[in-house]
Amino acid sequence: MNKSELIEALAQEINISHKEATAITNTVIDAMTDALARGDSIEIRGFGSFVIKRYGSYDGRNPKTGKQITVKPKKLPFFKVGKELRERVNNGQ
């Protein structure tokens, strides 16, 4: 499912216009993005949680040249699946 499919499903599920569904979807995604950018975590019970993982710097290699480089430290969002979602996926429901 992509963003436009999510918007369409929301519009049909609660019988609202496509424009309203787009606004709702964008608001939710923007709020989640802002929270993660601030370093906050997000927990949606039964679905999962989003946290920021911090990775330190390390020595790597440029795959094209083979030259050794230092990779800078970084922060990346990480999704941890919730128990209910994991069970539904495993049971194919």
Residue pairs with C-beta under 8 A, 6 or more apart in sequence:
1 9
3 25
3 29
6 25
7 18
7 21
7 22
7 25
8 18
8 21
10 16
10 21
10 24
10 25
11 17
11 18
11 20
11 21
16 24
32 42
32 50
35 41
35 42
36 42
36 50
36 52
36 77
39 52
39 75
41 49
41 50
41 51
41 52
42 49
42 50
43 49
44 82
45 82
46 82
46 83
46 84
46 85
47 81
47 82
47 84
47 85
48 79
48 80
48 81
48 82
48 85
49 79
49 80
49 82
50 77
50 78
50 79
50 80
51 77
51 78
51 80
52 75
52 76
52 77
52 78
53 75
53 76
53 77
53 78
54 73
54 74
54 75
55 73
55 74
55 75
55 76
56 73
57 70
57 71
57 72
57 73
58 70
58 71
59 68
59 69
59 70
59 71
60 68
60 69
60 70
60 71
61 67
61 68
61 69
62 68
62 69
81 89
